[in-house]
Amino acid sequence: MTPRTLTTALVAVVLGACQIQPTDGIDEEAVQRLRGLQIPAEMAAGEDLYNARCSLCHGYLALGTRRGPPLVHRIYEPSHHADEAFHLAVSQGVRAHHWRFGDMPRIPGTTRQEVDEIIRYVRFLQREAGIE
Ligand code: HEC
């Protein structure tokens, strides 16, 4: 390998490692299933609240963006991040610890009841992706 191809290879590895894929943590089949889902009527309120207040960072269908991690991810399954973690995240914000997106700000003006609706929607998406 010449020094030049070695440099190219190293740059590719470094860039690859820095790129967090929005769908890390679930497989492509699960992503397709989520994209094709009909959201049940009882989740509609949670879906609207989620889209208005969380999706900017956590993404459409909670699949993540460049600003925040996917919530449809194994590390956020109920046994790792119980519902209370959602209440805390919204009321206090989150100091960056699992990822490199930076801190999550607290989301003012979101009531506990609204967070419960959001949790119901996110847990539904997680279940559909096989995360329980
Ligand atoms: C401005 C961007 C942003 C918005 C808006 C946002 N989040 Fe976050 N959130 C983040 C980031 C970044 C993290 C990851 C922090 C880490 O662990 O590195 C995170 C982490 C979380 C976590 C994990 C907390 C933990 O204990 O590890 C939960 C739950 C969460 N967010 C829920 C929500 C909900 C619900 C909303 C909407 C009401 C929301 N977030 C809106 C950026 C955001």
Residues whose N, C-alpha, C, O or C-beta is under 5 A from the ligand:
A	BS01	HEC	R53 C54 L56 C57 R67 G68 P69 A85 F86 A89 V90 V94 R95 A96 H97 H98 W99 R100 F101 G102 D103 M104 I107 I118
